[in-house]
Amino acid sequence: MDKIFAQLDGLIGRYEELEELLSDPAVINDTKRYLELSKEEGGMRDVVAAYKKYKQLKKDVAESQEVLRDSKDDDLTALAKEDLNDLEPQVTALEDEIKRLMLPKDPNDDKNIIMEIRGAAGGDEASLFAGDLLSMYMKYAEKQGWTTEIIDENPTEVGGYKEVSVLIQGQSVYSKLKYENGAHRVQRVPVTESAGRVHTSTATVGVMPEYDEVDLEIDPKDIRTDVYRSSGAGGQHINKTSSAVRMTHLPTGIVVTMQDQRSQQQNRAKAMQILRSRVYDYYESQNESEYAEKRKTAIGSGDRSERIRTYNYPQNRVTDHRIGLTLNKLDRIMNGELDEIIDALIVQDQTNKMEQIDG
């Protein structure tokens, strides 16, 4: 903790400086600077308050210990012991809280996300499960007060999706849904199964932070754009103009096609939105093993081939394999009640990072 306390002493100095600056009329009149400093002050507020409380508690502990050491008065000694029994657990709890607050922040946590869900092994049943996962995440997003927009979809005739991309916007979306990266397995009797046998199918979920031009600048020379006529399901609603767009990022070979929007301009904008996030995700994943080694978290690397969760319909059971969590409430989870799983994943991630600090 000594290293953390040394950082915190410097942090308090900066925090007091920020408080002075935010009351300076010159800063108040400079909206951009005021917002930047307010954000910095807001990010430090909780840990500074916790550290000030910690210092006061440590002072109170030292005073009680001094009374125990020096006093000959039985009543004072008894009172000091009582105070220490009350104060020492508070000090320990606050140390853990301070460590949690000092954990490095994931710079993407505040971002919106683009989630891509694909039916994998299991044919029609996999595509139906991809649709069920989409519904689950959209219901969860609604409960969080977030907004959702399907920006690309490749539906199947049975009512599921070969693949579907959804933009989820709101407060700290990535911080909660980043753990959903990976392969999701379903065990159930498919609607097409006449003999009533349980089948196993999978769908993959990819979660990418939504990046804008400030975060990632892609050289226009690195993008090849092709336009063509879009077509609807079964050849219906064929567009007579070339409004569909295919974008290829030449250095990585990443291809995005978009034909769901009404105009070529809208398709270009949506394609660029997805391309930017996929390219960033690609470059991040190049260093994934290095990041995983640094993090050493039990949450997993986020590799999409990694089976992270099983949804067992006959037993109404969901198991997250990364943290060994099993809940017999699949019906509620598929209705968007994901908080219990997501909170457990966050706690496990924080616990592992705190162990790294202690180590």
Secondary structure as UniProt FT lines:
FT   HELIX           2..22
FT   HELIX           25..28
FT   HELIX           31..70
FT   HELIX           74..101
FT   TURN            107..110
FT   STRAND          113..119
FT   TURN            121..122
FT   HELIX           123..144
FT   STRAND          147..155
FT   TURN            157..158
FT   STRAND          161..169
FT   TURN            171..172
FT   HELIX           173..177
FT   HELIX           178..180
FT   STRAND          182..188
FT   TURN            191..192
FT   STRAND          199..209
FT   TURN            213..215
FT   HELIX           220..222
FT   STRAND          223..228
FT   HELIX           233..235
FT   TURN            236..237
FT   STRAND          244..249
FT   TURN            250..253
FT   STRAND          254..258
FT   HELIX           264..286
FT   HELIX           288..295
FT   TURN            298..299
FT   TURN            304..305
FT   STRAND          307..312
FT   TURN            313..316
FT   STRAND          317..320
FT   TURN            321..324
FT   STRAND          325..327
FT   HELIX           330..333
FT   TURN            334..336
FT   HELIX           339..358
//
